[in-house]
């Protein structure tokens, strides 16, 4: 059995996931990062994207997080997310339409426009939803 570490995903509405994980990956401002057992103490902000937790039984759990913080302290990982959506709760067609809308708004903004950063985050979140919708198990 592979080594694991305690992992908790929390949103303002409560604990979304809690248990042991073999690996967790998420996206910070400098790009994607991964956490394995015995990881060095670490804290970073999160940007909108897909968070993946690989469980000891080999199952990979996914959530779309809209931002937040990730901390590893003394071998325990805690993610405080602004929100977390499961791939099953995302409609692929709606997500694709959100990407088109967000991309159109973002492409018409200057870097110096005060709406630039929120539009960029909205586009990143919409793209993460499309990515997560593709992770849903196929219906039988």
C-alpha positions as CSV (number, residue, x, y, z in Angstrom):
1,X,0.0,0.0,0.0
2,X,1.3,3.4,-0.9
3,X,1.9,6.1,1.7
4,X,-0.9,8.6,2.3
5,X,-1.5,11.8,4.1
6,X,-4.6,13.5,5.6
7,X,-6.4,15.8,3.1
8,X,-9.3,18.1,3.8
9,X,-11.2,20.3,1.3
10,X,-13.3,23.0,3.0
11,X,-15.6,25.7,1.5
12,X,-17.6,28.4,3.4
13,X,-20.5,26.0,3.5
14,X,-18.6,23.2,5.2
15,X,-16.3,20.2,4.6
16,X,-16.5,18.9,1.1
17,X,-14.0,16.1,1.4
18,X,-11.9,14.6,4.1
19,X,-9.7,11.5,4.3
20,X,-6.4,10.0,3.2
21,X,-4.9,10.9,-0.2
22,X,-1.9,9.5,-2.1
23,X,-1.5,12.7,-4.1
24,X,-3.3,16.0,-4.6
25,X,-2.8,18.4,-7.5
26,X,-4.2,21.9,-7.9
27,X,-3.4,25.2,-9.7
28,X,-1.7,28.1,-8.0
29,X,-0.7,31.5,-9.4
30,X,2.6,30.1,-10.7
31,X,1.1,27.0,-12.3
32,X,0.1,23.4,-11.4
33,X,1.6,21.9,-8.3
34,X,1.3,18.5,-6.6
35,X,1.5,17.3,-3.1
36,X,2.7,13.8,-2.0
37,X,3.2,12.3,1.4
38,X,6.0,13.9,3.5
39,X,5.7,17.1,1.5
40,X,7.6,20.2,2.9
41,X,5.4,22.7,4.7
42,X,3.9,24.9,2.0
43,X,1.2,27.5,1.5
44,X,-0.1,29.1,-1.7
45,X,-3.2,30.8,-3.1
46,X,-5.3,28.9,-5.6
47,X,-6.6,30.2,-8.9
48,X,-9.7,28.8,-10.6
49,X,-9.1,25.3,-11.9
50,X,-9.5,21.6,-11.3
51,X,-8.3,20.1,-8.0
52,X,-7.6,16.4,-8.1
53,X,-7.1,14.1,-5.1
54,X,-5.9,10.6,-5.8
55,X,-7.2,8.3,-3.1
56,X,-5.5,5.1,-1.7
57,X,-7.9,2.9,-3.7
58,X,-6.7,4.4,-6.9
59,X,-9.8,6.5,-7.5
60,X,-9.3,10.1,-8.5
61,X,-11.7,12.7,-7.1
62,X,-12.1,16.1,-8.9
63,X,-13.5,19.5,-8.0
64,X,-13.6,22.8,-9.7
65,X,-12.4,25.4,-7.2
66,X,-12.9,29.1,-7.8
67,X,-9.9,30.1,-5.7
68,X,-8.7,29.9,-2.1
69,X,-5.7,28.7,-0.2
70,X,-3.8,25.4,0.0
71,X,-1.6,24.6,3.0
72,X,0.6,21.6,3.8
73,X,1.7,21.7,7.4
74,X,3.3,18.8,9.2
75,X,2.2,16.3,6.6
76,X,-1.4,17.4,6.5
77,X,-3.0,19.2,3.5
78,X,-5.9,21.6,4.0
79,X,-7.5,23.4,1.1
80,X,-9.7,26.3,1.9
81,X,-11.6,26.9,-1.3
82,X,-14.0,29.8,-2.1
83,X,-16.3,27.2,-3.8
84,X,-15.9,23.6,-5.0
85,X,-18.1,21.9,-7.6
86,X,-18.1,18.3,-8.5
87,X,-17.9,17.3,-12.2
88,X,-21.3,15.6,-11.9
89,X,-22.9,18.9,-11.0
90,X,-21.7,20.6,-14.2
91,X,-23.6,20.7,-17.5
92,X,-21.1,20.5,-20.4
93,X,-23.3,22.6,-22.8
94,X,-23.7,25.3,-20.2
95,X,-20.0,25.3,-19.4
96,X,-19.1,25.6,-23.1
97,X,-21.5,28.6,-23.4
98,X,-19.9,30.2,-20.3
99,X,-16.5,29.9,-21.9
100,X,-17.7,31.6,-25.1
101,X,-19.2,34.5,-23.1
102,X,-16.3,34.9,-20.8
103,X,-13.8,34.8,-23.7
104,X,-15.7,37.4,-25.6
105,X,-15.8,39.7,-22.6
106,X,-12.1,39.1,-21.7
107,X,-10.9,39.6,-25.3
108,X,-12.4,43.1,-25.5
109,X,-10.6,44.4,-22.3
110,X,-7.3,46.2,-21.9
111,X,-4.9,45.0,-19.3
112,X,-5.4,48.4,-17.6
113,X,-9.2,48.1,-17.4
114,X,-10.3,47.5,-13.8
115,X,-12.5,44.6,-15.1
116,X,-9.5,42.8,-16.6
117,X,-8.7,40.6,-13.6
118,X,-12.3,39.6,-12.8
119,X,-12.9,38.8,-16.4
120,X,-9.7,36.7,-16.6
121,X,-10.8,34.7,-13.5
122,X,-14.2,34.2,-14.9
123,X,-12.6,32.8,-18.1
124,X,-10.3,30.5,-16.1
125,X,-13.3,29.2,-14.0
126,X,-15.4,28.6,-17.2
127,X,-12.5,26.6,-18.8
128,X,-12.1,24.6,-15.6
129,X,-15.8,23.7,-15.7
130,X,-15.5,22.5,-19.3
131,X,-12.4,20.4,-18.3
132,X,-14.2,18.9,-15.3
133,X,-17.4,18.1,-17.3
134,X,-15.2,16.0,-19.5
135,X,-14.0,14.1,-16.5
136,X,-17.5,12.8,-15.7
137,X,-17.9,9.0,-16.1
138,X,-19.7,8.1,-19.3
139,X,-23.4,7.3,-18.8
140,X,-24.4,3.7,-19.5
